[in-house]
């Protein structure tokens, strides 16, 4: 089955991909995120060419699939604190809690 699609979305837009199983929704997302290469055609993501500038796209985007990047053996709070592990000793527990709350309330990732 071939997937042909024209899609344009403004930066920051929310897009809903809807369709029956096997329609190509996941394939389209994987192509956009450069997890797989398009077999024909091409396109741009954030102004970067899908076939020639894959690394640039990867630096600016992330594909969040069905599996999470959470550690199953950690609690939700521990998973939220985990990105700050490299700051051990340089950030207090209360500052960490405040940072997590700020991130959750703002909707921004907060970690680079």
C-alpha positions in Angstrom: 0.0 0.0 0.0 1.3 3.4 -0.9 0.7 6.5 1.3 0.5 9.8 -0.5 -0.3 12.8 1.6 -0.2 16.6 1.4 -0.1 18.1 4.9 0.6 21.6 6.0 0.4 22.7 9.6 1.5 26.0 11.2 4.3 25.7 13.8 2.8 24.8 17.2 -0.5 23.6 15.7 -2.3 20.5 17.0 -3.1 18.0 14.2 -5.4 15.0 14.5 -4.6 12.1 12.2 -7.7 9.9 11.9 -8.4 6.8 9.9 -8.8 3.0 10.0 -6.1 0.6 11.0 -3.6 0.3 8.2 -4.4 3.7 6.7 -0.9 5.0 7.2 -1.2 7.3 10.2 1.8 5.9 12.0 3.8 5.6 8.8 3.2 9.3 8.1 4.3 10.3 11.6 7.4 8.1 11.3 8.4 9.7 8.0 7.8 13.2 9.4 10.0 12.4 12.4 12.6 10.7 10.1 12.3 7.4 11.9 11.9 6.0 8.4 12.6 7.4 4.9 10.0 8.2 2.4 10.1 5.7 -0.5 9.2 8.4 -3.0 8.4 12.0 -3.0 9.6 14.3 -0.3 8.8 17.3 1.9 9.9 19.6 4.5 9.5 19.7 8.3 10.1 23.1 9.9 11.8 24.2 6.7 14.2 21.2 6.7 14.2 18.7 3.8 13.0 15.3 4.8 15.7 13.4 2.9 18.7 15.7 3.1 18.4 17.3 6.5 17.2 14.5 8.7 19.5 15.4 11.7 18.2 18.9 11.8 14.7 17.6 11.9 15.6 15.2 14.7 17.1 18.1 16.7 13.8 20.0 16.5 11.2 17.3 16.8 10.4 14.2 18.7 8.1 11.2 17.9 6.1 10.1 20.9 4.7 6.8 19.9 2.6 4.2 21.8 5.5 3.5 24.1 6.5 6.1 26.6 10.0 7.1 27.6 9.1 6.6 31.2 10.9 4.1 33.4 8.3 1.7 34.6 10.1 1.0 37.9 10.0 4.7 38.9 6.9 6.5 40.2 5.4 9.4 38.2 7.2 11.9 40.5 10.5 10.1 40.1 10.1 10.1 36.3 9.5 13.9 36.5 12.6 14.5 38.6 14.8 12.2 36.6 15.9 14.8 34.0 17.4 16.8 36.9 19.6 13.9 38.0 22.7 15.6 36.4 22.2 18.6 38.7 22.6 16.4 41.9 23.4 18.6 44.8 23.0 21.9 42.9 19.2 22.0 43.1 17.2 21.6 46.3 14.2 19.3 46.5 11.8 22.2 46.9 13.3 24.0 43.9 12.9 20.7 41.9 9.2 20.5 43.0 8.6 24.1 42.0 10.3 23.6 38.6 8.2 20.5 37.9 5.0 22.3 38.9 6.0 25.2 36.6 6.6 22.9 33.7 3.4 21.0 34.2 1.3 24.2 34.5 3.0 25.9 31.5 2.8 22.9 29.1 6.5 23.4 28.1 9.0 20.7 28.4 11.3 22.8 30.6 14.3 20.6 30.0 16.7 20.8 27.2 
